[in-house]
Amino acid sequence: MPEWLYEAGIGEARAALVDGDGHILIAAIEPDDTGPLVGTVAMARIAEMLPGRRARVILDDSGGEAMLAPVPHGARQGSRLAVCVTREAILEPGRRKPPRCIASDAAPTPGPDLAERIAADGHPVCALRAHEADRLEQAGWSEVLEEAMTGDIAFVGGALILSPTPAMTVFDVDGAPPAEALALAAARAVAAAIVRHGIGGSIGIDFPTIEGKAPRQAVAAAIDAGLPAPFERTAMNGFGFLQIVRPRPRASLPERLRGDPGAAAARAWLRRMEREPVGGPKRHRLPGPVARALAARPGWMAELTRRTGVVHEVESA
């Protein structure tokens, strides 16, 4: 039976659903600066009315912004109301897309965090500790993070290139002929990658061009078999392109890592340092973006000291 491996890390919570063979089925990271989580109900003030019954609101508890749609009838700029977060903030290179919310009649409450969500999933949860064997790494955690950062995903007979864009996440399929066998294997690999990386929203897949209705339907059926509901998809067109639309309540793993790669690398470094044997180096020269991310978040280094009893010093390489 699959099992969740969970770590309450420094700067982030992380989890992986691992199957009986020790392979990661789902990988998830929740940084501590994610902002209001899906399901959060908070009081808010309408700061700006926008076209299409939309509004920019300011959340009372965090002072952060969110996009409200639809605006309830009768609400005006300056109105106060309770809102429920339906999509978390998504960090893209160069910009931050604010959370989305709807009006709510519920009492203010925080949304469930990663630990609460996996506990409600129905699979057993194993909480990992830094002094124990690194079961996440044994399951291939670093390889999954590498997939998310580079977009390079290998499968038997070919490879995928995963490219998140502001409009959609795109998978490009590459491999040797015959095209039908390649496309079928790629469909299974794409479905697994979408689940593994938590990819939602609009997803485009550029398969090799294959002739005939039946082979194209077989590829679409492989997508259907590998993706859990709900989702919608198109048929594969004559040029080999197929589009999927899934719910997007939060950022995918590639979006989390690529949106702020310096902070992502800093959190990964903190994970390694927390597991470092006593007596290891205490002064570290790190790449500039990583060192700056740590300097901007002194609480992370303080927590590393609290957990390990070691004061580490960081400078930019």
N, C-alpha and C positions, 0 to 999 in steps of 0.2 A: 504494500500500500504506500502511496506517496506520503512524504513527510516534509513538513516545513522546518527549515533550519533558520533560526532567527538570532540576530545580534543587535543589541542596543549599543551601537558604536558611538564614537566621538564625532559629533557634527551630523550624524545620520543614523537612522535605523536601516537595517538591511535584512533581506530574507530571500530564501530560495526554496521552491518546492522541488524536491528531489525524488526521483522514482526509485523503484527497488533495485535498479542496476547502478544507482549512484549518479545518474545524469540529471542535470538541472532542466526542469520543465518550465519554470517561471522564475525570473530574477526581478527583485524589486529593491529600490533604494528610496528612502524618504528623508531628504535633508531637513535639518532642524529649522531652516529658514524658508520652508515651503510656503508658509502663510496659512490662511484658513483652509481646512481640509473639506473635502466633499461631505455634505451633511451638516456642516456647521450652520447654526442659526444664530444670527447676531442682529442687534439693532443698528440701523444705518440712517444716514441723512442723504437726501437727494441733492447732489452738488451741481448737476448740470443735466438739463433735459436734452435729449438727442432725437434725431428723426427716427421714425419707425417704432414709436412707443418704447424707446430705449432710454436709459439714463445712466450717468456716472454717479455712483454713490460712495460715501465715505463710511467705513465700518467703525463703529464706536470702540470695539475692544482693541483693535490693532491700529486704527488710524489709516489703514491702507485703503486703496481704491478697489472697486469691483464694478462690473457692468451688470445692470439690472434690465431684464426683458422678460415679459412685457411689463411696462409700468402700469400699476393698478389705476383704474378709472378714478379720477378725482385727485390723484396725487400731483403735487406741484414741486417746483424747485424749492428746497428748504424743508419739504415734508420729511417726517421721520416714520420709519416703518421697520418691521422685522423682515429679514431676508434669509434665504437658505442657499448655501453655496452648492452649485451643481457641477461646476468645473473649477479645478484649482488653477492657480497661476501657472503659466508655462513660460519658461525662460528660453528664448531663442537668441542666437548670436546677434548682439546689438540691440535687443529690445526684450521687454518683459510683457507678455500678454496677461492682463489682469484677470482675476477670477471672474466667473460668471455666476449670477444668482437669480433667484426668483423671489417674489413676495411670499411670505409665510405667516401663518397664524400660530406657529409653535413657539414655545418659550425658548429663550436663548440657551444654546448648548453647544459644546465643541463637537466636531465631527470625529468619527472613529479614526484612530491612527493606524499605522501599519500593523502593529502588534494586535490591536483589537480586530482588525479586518481578517487577518489570517487565523486568529483564534475562532472566528465565526465561520470559517471556511468548511469545517467538518473534518479536515485532515489533522493528524496529531502534530504538535508543535514541540520542537526541541530548542530550548534557549541555550545558545553557545556562550562560552566564556573564554577569555583570552589565554588562560593558563592550560586549557584543554587542547586536544588535537584539533587541528584546523579542518573541520569537516567541510566548510564552504570551499576552501581551496582544493580539497581532495575531490570535490564534485565538479570542479572546473570553473570556479568563480572568476578567476583572472581571465580565463579564455572568453567568458561571456562578456565581461567588461571590455575586453579588446575588440570583440565583435561590435559592441555598441559604439566604440570610439572610432574604429576604422571603417566599419561597414562591410568588412570582408567576412563572408560566411561560406564555408566550404561544405559541400555534401557529396555523396558518392556519385561520381560522374560529372560534376560541375561545380559552379560557384555562384554565389549571389553577391551583388553590391547593394548595400542598403544605404539610401540617401534621404535623410529627413530634409524637407523643404518647408517654408511657411505654408504652401498650398497643400501639399500631401507628402506622405512618405512613399518613396519609389524603390522598388526592387528591380534590378536588372539581372537577367539570367545569362550566364555564359557557360559554355561547355561544348563537348564534342558531339557530333551527330551519332545516331539518328535523332532528329528533332523531336519526334513524338515521345520517345523514351526520356529524353532530356527534360522536356516540358513537364512530364508526369512526375519525375523525381523532384524537379524544382518546385512544383506545386506543393508537394508534401513538405519540402524544406522551408518554403515561404510561410506556410501555415504554422509550422512549429516555431519559426523565428518571430512571427507576429505575437504568438502567445508568450514566448520566452521573454521578449523585450517589452511586453505590455503596450503594443502599438495600437492606437485608435485613430479615429478620424478618417480621412480619405487616404486610401492606399492604392497605389498603382503598381502593376506588375507587367514588365515587358518581357514576355516569353519569346522564344524563337517562333517564327512563323510556321504553322503546321497546316496541312491541307486536310479538308474533310470535316464535316460536322461532328461525327462520332468521336474522333480523337480530341477535338476541342471540348466536347462535353465531358470526356473522361478527365481532362485536366480540371475543369470546373468542379466536377464531383469530388476530386481529391482535395480541393480547397474546402468544399463543404464538409467533408469528413474530418478535416483537421482543425477547423475553427469552431469554437463553442458559440452558441447563439448568445445575444442577438447580433446579426450583421446582415448587410445586403450586398449584393454583388451584381455586376453585369455579366453577360456572356463574354467569352473571348472573341474579339473581333478578328477580321481577316489578317490583321497585321500582328497578331499575337498579344494585344494589350487587353488586360482585364482589370477592372476597378472594384475595390471593396470599400464599404463604409461601415465603420464600427463605432460604438460609443467611445468618447474620449474624455473621461472624467478627470484625468490627470496626465501629466507628462509621461512619455515613454522613457525607457532607460536611455536610449540614445539622446533624447532631448535633455534629460537631466545632466548627462555627462558632457555633452557638447555645448550646452547653453552657458556653462561656466567651467571650462576645463581646468583652470587653475585651482578652483575650489574643490572640484572632483578629485584631482590628483592629490591635493592636500589631505582630504579625508582618507584616501587610500593609503597615503604615507602614515597618517596617524594610526590606522589599523595595523600596519606593519610594526610601528614603534611600540604599540601596546603589547605586541607579542614578542618583542625583542628580549633576549635573555639578559639578565642582570650582568653588567660589566661591559655592555656594548658601547659604541661611541655616543657621546653626549653633545658634541658639536657637529652641525650638519650644514653643508652647502647645498642648497636646493635651487632648481630653476626659478628664475625671477617670478613668474606668475604664481608658482606654488608658495614661495616665501612671502609674497605680497598678500596672498589669500590668508595665510596663517597670521601675518601681522595685523590684518584687518579684523581678525576674530580671536583676540587674546584668550577668550574663554576656552577655546579648543586646546591651547597649550596648557592652560591651567588644569583642565580636566585630565590631560595626559599625565601631568605631574601627580595629580590626586590618585589616579589609578595605578601608576607604576612606582611612585615614590622617587622618581628620577626627574631632575630638571634638565630639559633639553634646550639647547640654544640653536637658533636657525639664522643663517645669513644667505643672501642671494648669491648665486653662482655667477 
